[in-house]
């Protein structure tokens, strides 16, 4: 007789990477995007530690602001929770090349990288795409952005004036460009989440 026992793999490194550049200052539902991201990240960190994995923290904008190597157990979560308070809003543009190259150099083992960021259009996203692609060659990457309910509403509403038509067309173009970037990332093996803040 043969018996196989399967267990969930544990002790994997998970790094929560927070972009704190100027785009993450923008409020959505009255709360800055960075704060929404940190709340979601802390919940993910808590669940990951309970499942037996290690959680680390990485904060960046024009330069690397914070790095905590992945650590497991309750001490790992409380450390991430404490240090996430050090993440602050920045007026500077995000430098994905510097940040993601730095992160790749710090991680020895293959791990899960949860990248919480934002972008405006395909032109601004080109450099980001190149660096996320490089990161995804070695690690499993989840690319997380927040939807803007106002942008969705503007694109979907029924126009009554010429100004409404113009705003709807511009909003639709922004949404289409975002969809193009997500499609490129998915083809490169990156998992994408573009979700409402709640």
BELJO-V30069 format. One line per field, one symbol per residue. ss: DSSP state (H for helix, E for strand, - for the rest). A space follows every 10 residues. Layout:
# BELJO-V30069
ss = ???
This chain:
# BELJO-V30069
ss = ---------- --EEEEEEE- -HHHH-EE-- EEHHHHHHHH HHHHHHHHHH ---EEEEEEE ---EEEEEEE E-HHHHHHHH HHHH------ -----HHHHH HHHHHH---- -EEEEE---- -HHHHHHHHH HHHHHH---E EEEEEE--HH HHHHHH---- -HHHHHHHHH HHHHHHHHHH HHHHHHH--- EEEEE---
